[in-house]
Each structure stands twice: as C-alpha cells, then as structure tokens.
Amino acid sequence: MNPEVKAWLYDILQSIEEIEAYFEGRQKVFKEFENDLKTRRAVERNLEIIGEAVNRVLKIEPDLNLSNSRKIVDARNRIIHGYDTITVEILWGIIIHHLPQLKKEVSDLLLRE
C-alpha cells in the first residue's frame, strides 16, 4: 500500500476514535449531543478530516473498497461549504450509523498491510 494512503487511513481511524472518545464512559444520547455545542463542533472537525482523507485516498487508489466513500466526501464538503445546512440529526446519523462501518473497513485495510 502506498505510504501516503496508509497515513491517511490512520488519520481516518484516529478521527473516528476521537469522536468515540467524546462519548467514553457514557451512553450516546441524542439530546445530550444536541445540547453540547463543543462536542458537535469537535465532531464536525473530525468529519472534515475523515472526508478529506477519504478524498485523498480515492485520488491515489480509486478502487479501494470503502463503503459510502462518495457520501463521506460529500458530507465533508457540506460541513465546510454548506455549514448552515448541516443539522444535528445529520451529524448524529453519521456517528451512529456510518462511522462504525467505516472504522471496521479502515481497520481491516490496515491489518492487511
């Protein structure tokens, strides 16, 4: 695997783990997340990093198997350029439904190396 791709995959994994750490030791409760501006902003920043890293990976290895890769990049672009259209529900859905799968896929790719 290309060394840059490997580094970007580690960046994705680190950002996912940072997001998970925001909820460490407690249940993931939507209402708490909704009322916690600092955590929401931290999640947004990590999603920007994840989206940018996925974008870079796909430019070098377009056939790399990452589910929803285009949606990940689109979410990053929406956070940056359409920040006023990102709702807390969208962020929550990404955290709950999409990050666990991405973490598994990235971890599997890194283990194969």
C-alpha positions as CSV (number, residue, x, y, z in Angstrom):
1,M,0.0,0.0,0.0
2,N,1.2,3.5,-0.8
3,P,2.7,5.1,2.3
4,E,0.5,8.2,1.9
5,V,-2.6,6.2,1.6
6,K,-1.6,4.3,4.8
7,A,-1.1,7.5,6.6
8,W,-4.4,8.9,5.6
9,L,-6.1,5.7,6.6
10,Y,-4.6,6.1,10.1
11,D,-5.8,9.7,10.1
12,I,-9.4,8.4,9.4
13,L,-9.1,5.8,12.2
14,Q,-7.7,8.4,14.6
15,S,-10.5,10.8,13.9
16,I,-13.1,8.1,14.4
17,E,-11.5,7.2,17.7
18,E,-11.5,10.8,18.8
19,I,-15.3,11.0,18.1
20,E,-15.8,7.8,20.1
21,A,-13.8,9.3,22.9
22,Y,-16.3,12.2,23.3
23,F,-18.8,9.6,24.4
24,E,-16.5,7.4,26.5
25,G,-17.9,6.2,29.8
26,R,-21.5,7.3,28.9
27,Q,-24.3,6.3,26.7
28,K,-24.7,8.1,23.4
29,V,-27.8,10.2,24.0
30,F,-29.0,12.4,21.2
31,K,-30.4,15.1,23.4
32,E,-27.1,15.5,25.2
33,F,-25.3,15.7,21.9
34,E,-27.8,18.2,20.6
35,N,-27.2,20.5,23.6
36,D,-23.4,20.2,23.6
37,L,-22.1,22.7,21.1
38,K,-18.4,22.0,21.8
39,T,-18.8,18.3,21.1
40,R,-20.8,19.0,17.9
41,R,-18.1,21.3,16.7
42,A,-15.4,18.7,17.5
43,V,-17.3,16.0,15.7
44,E,-17.7,18.3,12.7
45,R,-13.9,18.9,12.6
46,N,-13.1,15.2,12.7
47,L,-15.6,14.6,10.0
48,E,-13.9,17.2,7.9
49,I,-10.6,15.4,8.4
50,I,-12.2,12.0,7.6
51,G,-13.7,13.4,4.4
52,E,-10.5,15.0,3.2
53,A,-8.5,11.9,4.0
54,V,-11.0,9.7,2.1
55,N,-10.9,12.1,-0.8
56,R,-7.1,11.9,-0.9
57,V,-7.1,8.1,-0.7
58,L,-9.5,7.8,-3.6
59,K,-7.4,10.0,-5.8
60,I,-4.5,7.6,-5.5
61,E,-6.4,4.3,-5.1
62,P,-9.9,4.8,-6.6
63,D,-10.7,1.1,-6.4
64,L,-10.1,0.9,-2.6
65,N,-13.2,-0.6,-1.0
66,L,-14.7,1.9,1.4
67,S,-18.5,1.9,1.6
68,N,-20.2,5.2,1.0
69,S,-16.8,6.9,0.1
70,R,-18.5,9.5,-2.1
71,K,-21.1,10.3,0.6
72,I,-18.2,10.7,3.1
73,V,-16.5,13.3,0.9
74,D,-19.8,14.9,0.2
75,A,-20.5,15.2,3.9
76,R,-17.1,16.9,4.4
77,N,-17.9,19.4,1.6
78,R,-21.3,20.1,3.1
79,I,-19.8,20.8,6.5
80,I,-17.2,23.2,5.0
81,H,-19.2,24.9,2.3
82,G,-22.8,24.4,3.4
83,Y,-22.3,24.6,7.1
84,D,-25.7,26.2,7.6
85,T,-27.4,23.1,6.1
86,I,-25.8,20.6,8.5
87,T,-28.3,19.6,11.2
88,V,-27.6,17.9,14.5
89,E,-29.7,15.0,13.2
90,I,-27.3,14.6,10.2
91,L,-24.3,14.6,12.5
92,W,-25.9,12.1,14.8
93,G,-26.8,9.8,12.0
94,I,-23.2,9.7,10.8
95,I,-21.9,9.0,14.3
96,I,-24.4,6.2,15.0
97,H,-24.9,4.6,11.6
98,H,-21.9,5.3,9.4
99,L,-18.7,5.6,11.5
100,P,-18.8,2.1,12.9
101,Q,-18.8,0.6,9.4
102,L,-16.0,2.9,8.2
103,K,-13.9,2.1,11.3
104,K,-14.2,-1.6,10.5
105,E,-13.3,-1.2,6.9
106,V,-10.3,1.1,7.6
107,S,-9.1,-1.2,10.4
108,D,-9.4,-4.2,8.1
109,L,-7.4,-2.5,5.3
110,L,-4.6,-1.5,7.8
111,L,-4.5,-5.0,9.2
112,R,-3.8,-6.4,5.7
113,E,-0.7,-4.3,5.5
